[in-house]
C-alpha cells in the first residue's frame, strides 16, 4: 500500500509541477506580448509626433531649409527664450495665429 501511495503521490507531484511550468510559461508569454504591444503603441506615438513637427517646419515656410539650419534656428530660439514661460506663451500665440491664418485643404 505504501509503495502504491508513493507512486501516486509522485505522479501527482509531477503533474502539478508540469502544470505550474505551463502557467509560468503562459505568464511569461503574456508579459512579452504586452511589452511588444506597448512598444508598438509608443512607436506610433513617436511617429505621429515626428509628423507633427515636420508639418510645423513646413507650416513655418522652412521646407527648403536644410535640417542643420532648422536645428540651428531652434537652438537659437531656445537660447533666446530660455525657460521663460512668458516668452514661450508669446511664441505660442504667434504660432497659433500663423497656423489659424493658413489655408489648409480639407
RAZIZI-V378072 format. One record per pair of residues at least 12 apart in sequence whose C-alpha atoms are under 10 Angstrom apart, sorted by sequence separation. I is the first residue (numbers start at 1). J is the second residue. If there is no record, write none. Layout:
i=[I;I]
j=[J;J]
This chain:
i=[57;77;60;59;60;56;59;60;59;60;56;59;59]
j=[70;91;95;95;98;95;98;99;99;102;99;102;104]
